[in-house]
Amino acid sequence: MAVAPQLFTSRDPNAIAFLERLRPPSLAHPLGTDENGRDLWARVVFGTRPTLAAGVSVIALSLVLGSAAGLVVGYAGRRADELLMRVIEFFLAFPQVVWALAIATVMGRGLVVCVLALALTWWAQYARLMRAQVLVVKEREFVLASRALGQRAWRILLGHLLPNCVSTVLVKATIDVSLAILLLAALSFLGVGAQPPSPEWGAMVTIGRKYLLDYPWYATFPGLAIFLVVLAFNILGERVRDVLDPTSETWRA
């Protein structure tokens, strides 16, 4: 649906038809219409792309930045390690929504700004997790042997430490996509996320709450879409964990 929304609807998600405003679900409009007469099914379908893209982008940026920092500093140790831990503690001292709101207030509103704001705070979790994995793996025999043979640090980092530490981080990243989508929806709900007329789901819920008592379908269906995607990514994260974990029943089978 995110890749080819045109296959699921032929309607324009931003086409205004005031004569059709706030119509209940029907054959013509399966999910009803909004306050401007726009078809909610079309807006939910076309809203899949920005919602998923934003959630995946947040985690991808955080994963790259945090994993790189944790990998290098965990291997280097000493002062660099102490400095990184203080920086991580600073970012983890406040909830992510508070950080994102503060950054969005400075940089301006919009979905791209919220993605960057969340990534600038989320990286600390991946840095801490990657550092913890590196501290364990770098003391194993194959790493010690590589150092004794005089291999360069970057070869050890990319050839030995990264492949043996990345599985745990990937499992967290898969599950965190669902949390990123929820946080982006929350930021849209607070008015700093996606702006109208974007069909992003969080923004649709934000506007639909004004009509919740009289026209409940407006906010219900975008909210249901968020619920299903979050549920799907949580299930996917569990499956990725089972595949990458050698102690799981999948490996024993």
Beta strands, then each sheet from edge to edge (+ up, - down):
end
